[in-house]
Amino acid sequence: MKSDQSQIGNDWYRAGFDVWYPIVYAHRTVAAAAPEAAFAAERLALGETDRVLDLCCGNGRHMVHLIPVVRQVVGLDYSAAMLRLAKAAAPGRMRLVRADMRSLPFDEAFDVVVNFFTSFGYFASHAENLRVIAEVARVLKPGGRFFIDYLNPVAVQRTLVPESVREYNGYTIRERRWIDHEQRRVNKTVVVSKASAQVSEWGESVRLYEEAELREMLAVNALHVAGVFGDYDGTRLDEAQPRMILVGSKG
């Protein structure tokens, strides 16, 4: 479905995480994030002296579980709407910053960087996505740790549901998904309607990176992988697992 790629602009992320996110992704709750944050904390050996950057923090649902564990959590996101939700989730207990992940306003400031739920691969060019990895490396202190939760491209291609329709709080959410094999991206369009009238529409697009490619992107930035998991239960990565979770350290 190559022709449909034109439906999604290169800067789709600028409008893709707005006030409709809590409607479309209502299942991504604070409660659902608790075991994910706990898994990350265990694998990273988080402690009370650690300063953590939650890169692409969204509505703060993972941050609220990390706050009691570490010295400080800084949440960074491009979406002002998501940051407002994060502020409401834990008022006064976290520092929130609006910035582009290709240019982080820090320098060797963090012991840990976490990046949950496929908040990577958004940009049109490989160079831009590689720049994100370089920025993660730059803001980590020497010996700092990272946790990247990305999709498993093999599982995506095997299990992709082309179209779905569901109801939530009086809204109808229609999602259409496809893979552009030439561009190596998984795409989705979302249409939200209420009472048969369309109220919002946008697209999402994520680059499909294989494990070896991600390892290389990390390695060229002195980020070394210590473990790779296929899900939050600690299962080893294979083609049947939905996630690709990489944990490691700098230098």
C-alpha positions, 0 to 999 in steps of 0.5 A: 500500500505504498500510495497510502504513505502520502496520508501521513506527513513526515512531521505527523508526531507534531499533532499525533499526541493531542487531546484525543490521545486519552480517548484512543489510548484509554487502555494505556493507564497508570495502573497498566504501567505499574508492572512495566515500570517495576520491570524497568526498575529491576533490570536497571537496578534503580536506586535512591541516588539515581536521576532518571530521564523519561524520554517521551514521557507522554501522560506520565503514567510510568513516571508516577511509579518511578518517583518513589524509587529514585532521587529525581525523575525528569519527564520530557515530551514534545506534546504540550497536551501530554505534559499537561496530563503528566502534570495532573498525574503527579503534581509537584513531584516531577520536573517536566520539560517540553523539547524535541528528542533530537536535541535534548537540553541537558549534558551528561545529567542523568544516571538513567534514560528510559524510553517506554512503549515505542517512542522511537523510530518516529522520524522520516530519515535514519539519520534523525533516528540515529540522532536520538540515540546520540542524544541519549548517549550525550545526556547519560553520565559515564556508566549511565544505563538505558532502557528502550522499549521498542516494538518487535518488527517480526511480530508486527509484520506477522500479527498486524490487524489491517483495520479495527473499529471500537467504541469508547465513551460514545466515540467511535475509533476507526484505525487502519494499519499497513506496512510500507515495505519500501520505506520499512515503516508501519503506519496507522491512520486514526479517525475519531467520530461521535454521533456519526460526525468525524471529530478528529483524524491523524496518522502515525508512522514508525520505522521498523528496525531489526535487533541487529540495526538497533544494536549497531545504532547504540554501539556507535554511540558507546551504548552497549546492550546487556540484555534484550527481552521480548516482553515485560515478563522477562521472556527472551526475544523471539519472533512470537514476542510483541516487544523488543526491550533493550537494556544496557549502559554507556561506555 
